[in-house]
C-alpha cells in the first residue's frame, strides 16, 4: 500500500519445507532449485525449478486459508480450465486433494502457467505498462466472465482476504457493513472509537438509494476480484496468455469485477498523497480496458451508469477484510490504520474530489477521450 518495499510478513519457504510438501503430490517432479520468492504480503510463495518444469508452491497461515477454503477457489479454476481459459494447473495428492495442511500452514501447488511474468517485480495494483496491455486485459476479463457461466457454487464461507459483495448489495449498506464488522471481532475492535459508522454512512449516501437494488438485480457470477497486471502472464505481442491468483475470487457479479479491474489498474494509488492527487488517474488506461471488455461483452448505458456508481466504493469490502487481517491475524495496527485511512477512506475521497468526479463523468458520458 506504499511505494517503499517492506519486509515479507511470512517467512520464506525453505528447500526442506518444499521437498516435504511436494512429496505429498505424486506428480511433482524432484526439485532442482527454489529460484524465486514472492515479496507479496498475504502469503509466502516460491517458484520451483524441477526436472519436469516449473512449479509454484504457495503457503498460507491456516487462519487465512484452510484446505477447504483453497478447494473453493480451485474448483472455480478447474471450471475455467474446462471452459478453455488458460489457468495454472493445480496438482493433487494421492487422495485427490488440491491442498494440504501441515501444522499451522496450508499449502497449494500449481504448475507455472504459460506466458511471461512481465509485472513480477512491480508492486501490486500499479498501472499497466501500455494501453495495449490495458485493452488486452479487458478482453481477457470479458472472456473469463464468459467462461465463468455455469459455475454455480455458492458464495465462499467467511474467511479473510476475499473480495465479496455483501455490503453494497444489501438493502441497507450501512446495516450490511455493521453485520460484516460484527462477524469479525478484530475488525470491530480496531474500528471502535474511529466513528466508522459516520464515515461509511457518508460514503454510502453519495451513491444514491437505488445502488443496492441495482446491484442485487445483477446476474450473480463467480469472478476473479483481483484483476491487475501482475496476476496475468503475457505473450510477446501484449495479449494475455494465462490468468492466475484466484485467492480473492467469490460469487459477485461481472460489473463488480470490472469495477475492481479499473480501480486497481487505472490509478497510481501508491502515489496518493505523495504527488499531486490530480495526476494519479490514467483515464486512457481505463478507457482501453473498458474498450477491450466491450469488444467481447458490450455494455448498455444503464450498465455503464451502474459501473460508474460502483467504482468509488468497490474497494470498501476488501479494505475492511484487509483491516481485519492486519489487526487480527498479523497484529499490525499501523498497516490496519493505513488500510482504513489511506485505502478505504483515501480512495473513496479521491472519487469525491473535483478530479475524481470529472473522471466518473467522462466514463459515464462517452467512454472516449
C-alpha positions as CSV (number, residue, x, y, z in Angstrom):
1,X,0.0,0.0,0.0
2,X,3.1,2.2,-0.1
3,X,5.9,2.7,-2.6
4,X,8.7,1.5,-0.3
5,X,9.4,-2.2,-0.2
6,X,8.5,-3.8,3.1
7,X,10.0,-7.0,4.7
8,X,7.8,-10.0,3.9
9,X,5.2,-10.8,6.6
10,X,5.6,-14.5,6.3
11,X,9.0,-16.4,6.4
12,X,10.3,-17.7,3.1
13,X,9.6,-21.3,2.1
14,X,12.8,-23.4,2.6
15,X,14.1,-26.2,0.4
16,X,13.5,-28.8,3.0
17,X,9.9,-27.5,3.5
18,X,9.2,-27.5,-0.2
19,X,10.6,-31.1,-0.6
20,X,8.4,-32.3,2.3
21,X,5.3,-30.7,0.7
22,X,6.0,-31.9,-2.8
23,X,6.4,-35.4,-1.5
24,X,2.6,-35.3,-0.9
25,X,1.9,-34.7,-4.6
26,X,2.8,-37.8,-6.6
27,X,3.0,-36.0,-10.0
28,X,5.5,-33.4,-8.7
29,X,9.0,-34.0,-10.0
30,X,12.2,-33.7,-7.9
31,X,13.3,-30.2,-7.1
32,X,16.3,-28.7,-8.8
33,X,16.2,-25.2,-7.1
34,X,13.9,-22.6,-5.5
35,X,14.6,-19.8,-8.0
36,X,12.4,-17.0,-6.7
37,X,10.4,-16.0,-3.6
38,X,7.4,-13.8,-3.9
39,X,7.5,-10.4,-1.9
40,X,3.7,-10.1,-1.7
41,X,2.3,-9.7,1.8
42,X,-0.6,-12.1,2.4
43,X,1.2,-15.5,1.9
44,X,4.6,-17.0,1.1
45,X,5.2,-18.4,-2.4
46,X,8.2,-19.7,-4.3
47,X,8.9,-20.6,-7.9
48,X,10.5,-24.1,-8.1
49,X,12.5,-25.5,-10.9
50,X,12.1,-29.2,-11.2
51,X,13.3,-31.8,-13.7
52,X,9.8,-31.7,-15.3
53,X,9.1,-27.9,-15.5
54,X,8.4,-25.1,-13.0
55,X,6.0,-25.3,-10.1
56,X,4.6,-22.6,-7.8
57,X,4.3,-23.5,-4.2
58,X,2.1,-21.2,-2.0
59,X,1.9,-21.3,1.7
60,X,-0.9,-19.7,3.8
61,X,-1.5,-19.3,7.5
62,X,-4.4,-21.6,8.3
63,X,-6.3,-18.7,9.8
64,X,-6.3,-17.1,6.3
65,X,-6.9,-20.2,4.2
66,X,-7.8,-23.7,5.2
67,X,-7.7,-26.7,2.8
68,X,-11.5,-26.3,2.4
69,X,-11.1,-22.6,1.6
70,X,-8.5,-23.3,-1.1
71,X,-10.7,-26.0,-2.5
72,X,-13.4,-23.4,-3.2
73,X,-11.1,-21.4,-5.5
74,X,-9.5,-24.5,-7.0
75,X,-13.0,-25.7,-8.1
76,X,-13.5,-22.3,-9.8
77,X,-10.1,-22.6,-11.5
78,X,-10.9,-26.1,-12.7
79,X,-14.2,-24.9,-14.2
80,X,-12.5,-22.1,-16.1
81,X,-9.9,-24.6,-17.4
82,X,-12.7,-26.8,-18.7
83,X,-14.2,-23.8,-20.5
84,X,-10.9,-23.0,-22.3
85,X,-9.4,-20.4,-20.0
86,X,-5.6,-20.7,-19.6
87,X,-5.0,-21.0,-15.8
88,X,-2.3,-22.8,-13.9
89,X,-3.0,-26.5,-13.2
90,X,-3.4,-27.3,-9.5
91,X,-1.6,-30.5,-8.6
92,X,-3.4,-33.1,-6.4
93,X,-2.4,-35.5,-3.7
94,X,-2.8,-39.3,-3.9
95,X,-6.2,-38.7,-2.2
96,X,-7.3,-36.2,-4.8
97,X,-6.9,-33.1,-2.6
98,X,-5.7,-29.9,-4.2
99,X,-4.2,-28.6,-1.0
100,X,-2.6,-30.0,2.2
101,X,-2.4,-28.9,5.8
102,X,0.9,-29.2,7.7
103,X,0.9,-27.8,11.2
104,X,-0.1,-24.1,11.2
105,X,0.1,-23.9,7.4
106,X,-2.0,-24.7,4.3
107,X,-0.2,-25.4,1.0
108,X,-1.2,-25.3,-2.6
109,X,0.9,-26.4,-5.6
110,X,0.4,-25.3,-9.2
111,X,2.3,-25.8,-12.4
112,X,3.6,-22.5,-13.7
113,X,1.3,-21.0,-16.3
114,X,2.3,-20.3,-19.8
115,X,3.5,-16.7,-20.6
116,X,5.9,-14.0,-19.5
117,X,5.6,-12.7,-15.9
118,X,6.2,-9.1,-17.1
119,X,5.0,-7.5,-13.9
120,X,6.6,-9.8,-11.4
121,X,8.9,-7.2,-9.9
122,X,6.4,-4.4,-9.8
123,X,4.2,-3.7,-6.8
124,X,0.6,-5.0,-7.0
125,X,-2.2,-2.6,-8.1
126,X,0.2,-0.5,-10.2
127,X,-0.9,0.6,-13.7
128,X,-0.4,-1.2,-17.0
129,X,2.8,-0.5,-18.9
130,X,0.8,0.3,-22.0
131,X,-2.7,0.9,-23.4
132,X,-2.2,-2.3,-25.4
133,X,-1.9,-4.3,-22.2
134,X,-4.9,-2.5,-20.7
135,X,-7.1,-3.3,-23.7
136,X,-5.9,-6.9,-23.8
137,X,-6.6,-7.3,-20.1
138,X,-10.1,-6.1,-20.7
139,X,-10.6,-8.7,-23.4
140,X,-9.2,-11.4,-21.2
141,X,-11.5,-10.3,-18.3
142,X,-14.6,-10.5,-20.5
143,X,-13.6,-13.9,-21.8
144,X,-13.1,-15.1,-18.2
145,X,-16.7,-13.9,-17.4
146,X,-18.0,-15.8,-20.4
147,X,-16.1,-18.9,-19.2
148,X,-17.4,-18.5,-15.6
149,X,-21.0,-19.0,-16.7
150,X,-22.4,-22.3,-15.4
151,X,-20.2,-22.4,-12.3
152,X,-23.0,-22.3,-9.7
153,X,-21.1,-22.8,-6.4
154,X,-22.4,-20.7,-3.5
155,X,-20.5,-17.7,-2.2
156,X,-17.4,-18.6,-0.2
157,X,-17.6,-19.2,3.5
158,X,-16.5,-16.3,5.7
159,X,-12.7,-16.0,5.7
160,X,-10.1,-13.2,5.5
161,X,-9.0,-11.6,2.3
162,X,-11.9,-12.4,0.0
163,X,-13.4,-9.6,-2.2
164,X,-17.1,-10.4,-1.6
165,X,-20.2,-8.3,-2.4
166,X,-22.4,-8.5,0.7
167,X,-22.3,-4.8,1.8
168,X,-23.1,-2.7,-1.2
169,X,-25.8,-5.1,-2.4
170,X,-27.5,-5.2,1.0
171,X,-30.9,-3.4,1.1
172,X,-29.2,-1.1,3.7
173,X,-25.4,-1.0,3.1
174,X,-24.7,0.6,6.5
175,X,-26.5,-2.3,8.2
176,X,-24.7,-4.7,5.9
177,X,-21.4,-3.1,7.0
178,X,-22.3,-3.4,10.6
179,X,-23.1,-7.1,10.2
180,X,-19.8,-7.6,8.3
181,X,-17.8,-5.9,11.1
182,X,-19.7,-7.6,13.9
183,X,-18.8,-11.0,12.4
184,X,-15.1,-10.1,12.7
185,X,-14.0,-9.3,16.3
186,X,-10.6,-8.0,15.4
187,X,-12.1,-5.6,12.8
188,X,-14.7,-4.5,15.3
189,X,-12.1,-3.8,18.0
190,X,-10.0,-1.8,15.6
191,X,-12.9,0.4,14.3
192,X,-14.2,1.0,17.8
193,X,-13.8,4.8,18.5
194,X,-13.0,5.6,14.9
195,X,-16.5,6.8,14.1
196,X,-16.6,4.2,11.3
197,X,-20.4,4.3,11.0
198,X,-20.4,8.0,10.4
199,X,-17.7,7.7,7.7
200,X,-19.3,4.8,6.0
201,X,-22.7,6.4,6.1
202,X,-21.3,9.4,4.4
203,X,-19.7,7.3,1.6
204,X,-22.9,5.2,1.1
205,X,-25.1,8.3,1.0
206,X,-23.2,9.6,-2.0
207,X,-24.1,6.6,-4.2
208,X,-27.8,7.1,-4.1
209,X,-30.6,4.9,-2.7
210,X,-31.0,2.7,-5.7
211,X,-27.4,1.2,-5.9
212,X,-28.2,-1.8,-3.6
213,X,-31.3,-2.7,-5.6
214,X,-29.5,-2.4,-8.9
215,X,-26.6,-4.5,-7.7
216,X,-28.9,-7.1,-6.2
217,X,-30.5,-7.4,-9.6
218,X,-27.3,-8.1,-11.4
219,X,-26.8,-11.8,-12.5
220,X,-24.6,-13.5,-9.9
221,X,-21.3,-14.7,-11.3
222,X,-18.1,-16.1,-9.8
223,X,-15.4,-13.5,-10.5
224,X,-11.6,-13.1,-10.1
225,X,-11.8,-9.9,-8.0
226,X,-8.1,-9.1,-8.1
227,X,-7.6,-8.2,-11.7
228,X,-4.3,-6.4,-12.1
229,X,-1.4,-6.9,-14.5
230,X,0.8,-8.8,-12.0
231,X,-1.9,-11.5,-11.9
232,X,-1.6,-12.1,-15.6
233,X,1.0,-13.8,-17.8
234,X,1.7,-12.2,-21.1
235,X,2.6,-13.1,-24.7
236,X,5.2,-11.1,-26.6
237,X,2.5,-9.3,-28.6
238,X,0.9,-7.9,-25.5
239,X,-2.0,-10.3,-25.3
240,X,-2.9,-12.2,-22.0
241,X,-1.9,-15.8,-22.1
242,X,-2.7,-17.0,-18.5
243,X,-4.7,-15.8,-15.6
244,X,-3.6,-16.7,-12.0
245,X,-4.1,-15.9,-8.3
246,X,-7.7,-16.6,-7.6
247,X,-7.3,-16.0,-3.8
248,X,-9.9,-13.2,-3.8
249,X,-12.4,-14.9,-6.1
250,X,-16.0,-15.2,-5.0
251,X,-19.6,-15.1,-6.2
252,X,-20.2,-11.4,-7.0
253,X,-21.2,-10.1,-10.5
254,X,-19.5,-9.1,-13.7
255,X,-19.8,-5.3,-13.2
256,X,-18.2,-5.7,-9.7
257,X,-15.2,-7.4,-11.2
258,X,-14.9,-4.9,-14.0
259,X,-15.0,-2.0,-11.5
260,X,-12.3,-3.7,-9.4
261,X,-10.2,-4.1,-12.6
262,X,-10.5,-0.4,-13.4
263,X,-9.9,0.7,-9.8
264,X,-6.8,-1.4,-9.4
265,X,-5.2,-0.6,-12.8
266,X,-6.1,2.9,-13.9
267,X,-4.7,4.8,-10.8
268,X,-1.3,5.2,-9.3
269,X,-2.8,4.7,-5.8
270,X,0.6,4.2,-4.2
271,X,1.4,7.9,-5.0
272,X,-1.8,9.2,-3.4
273,X,-0.9,12.0,-1.0
274,X,2.7,12.0,-2.2
275,X,2.3,13.7,-5.6
276,X,-0.4,15.9,-7.0
277,X,-3.6,13.8,-6.4
278,X,-5.0,15.2,-9.7
279,X,-2.3,13.2,-11.6
280,X,-2.7,9.7,-10.3
281,X,-5.6,8.7,-12.6
282,X,-4.8,7.3,-16.1
283,X,-8.1,7.7,-18.0
284,X,-6.6,6.3,-21.2
285,X,-5.9,3.0,-19.4
286,X,-9.4,2.9,-18.0
287,X,-10.9,3.5,-21.4
288,X,-8.6,1.0,-23.1
289,X,-9.5,-1.7,-20.6
290,X,-13.2,-0.9,-21.0
291,X,-12.9,-0.9,-24.8
292,X,-11.3,-4.3,-24.7
293,X,-14.0,-5.7,-22.4
294,X,-16.8,-4.3,-24.6
295,X,-15.2,-5.9,-27.7
296,X,-16.4,-9.2,-26.1
297,X,-19.2,-8.2,-23.8
298,X,-20.8,-4.9,-24.8
299,X,-22.4,-2.9,-22.0
300,X,-25.6,-0.8,-22.3
301,X,-25.9,2.7,-20.9
302,X,-27.6,1.5,-17.7
303,X,-24.7,-0.9,-17.1
304,X,-22.1,1.9,-17.7
305,X,-24.0,4.1,-15.2
306,X,-24.1,1.4,-12.6
307,X,-20.3,0.8,-13.2
308,X,-19.5,4.4,-12.5
309,X,-21.7,4.4,-9.4
310,X,-20.0,1.3,-8.1
311,X,-16.4,2.4,-8.9
312,X,-15.9,4.8,-5.9
313,X,-16.9,2.1,-3.4
314,X,-15.9,-1.2,-5.0
315,X,-12.9,-1.4,-2.8
316,X,-14.7,-0.9,0.6
317,X,-15.5,-4.6,1.4
318,X,-12.0,-5.8,0.7
319,X,-10.5,-2.9,2.5
320,X,-12.4,-4.0,5.6
321,X,-11.1,-7.5,5.1
322,X,-7.6,-6.2,4.9
323,X,-8.1,-4.3,8.2
324,X,-9.4,-7.5,9.8
325,X,-6.3,-9.4,8.5
326,X,-3.8,-6.8,9.7
327,X,-5.5,-6.1,13.1
328,X,-6.2,-9.7,13.9
329,X,-4.0,-12.3,12.2
330,X,-0.9,-10.2,11.7
331,X,-1.2,-7.9,14.7
332,X,0.0,-4.8,12.8
333,X,-2.0,-1.8,13.8
334,X,0.0,0.6,11.6
335,X,-0.9,-1.5,8.5
336,X,-4.5,-1.7,9.7
337,X,-4.6,2.1,10.0
338,X,-3.2,2.6,6.6
339,X,-5.8,0.2,5.2
340,X,-8.6,2.3,6.9
341,X,-7.3,5.8,6.3
342,X,-5.3,5.5,3.1
343,X,-7.1,2.7,1.3
344,X,-10.8,2.6,2.3
345,X,-11.3,6.3,3.0
346,X,-8.5,7.7,0.8
347,X,-9.6,6.0,-2.4
348,X,-13.3,6.9,-1.8
349,X,-12.3,10.5,-1.0
350,X,-10.4,10.8,-4.3
351,X,-13.5,10.0,-6.2
352,X,-15.4,12.7,-4.3
353,X,-12.8,15.3,-5.3
354,X,-13.3,17.5,-8.4
355,X,-10.8,15.5,-10.5
356,X,-12.5,12.2,-9.3
357,X,-15.9,13.4,-10.2
358,X,-14.6,14.5,-13.6
359,X,-13.2,11.1,-14.2
360,X,-16.5,9.4,-13.4
361,X,-18.4,11.9,-15.6
362,X,-16.2,11.2,-18.6
363,X,-16.5,7.5,-18.0
364,X,-20.3,7.7,-17.8
365,X,-20.7,10.2,-20.7
366,X,-19.0,8.6,-23.6
367,X,-16.2,6.1,-22.8
368,X,-13.9,8.0,-25.2
369,X,-11.2,10.6,-24.7
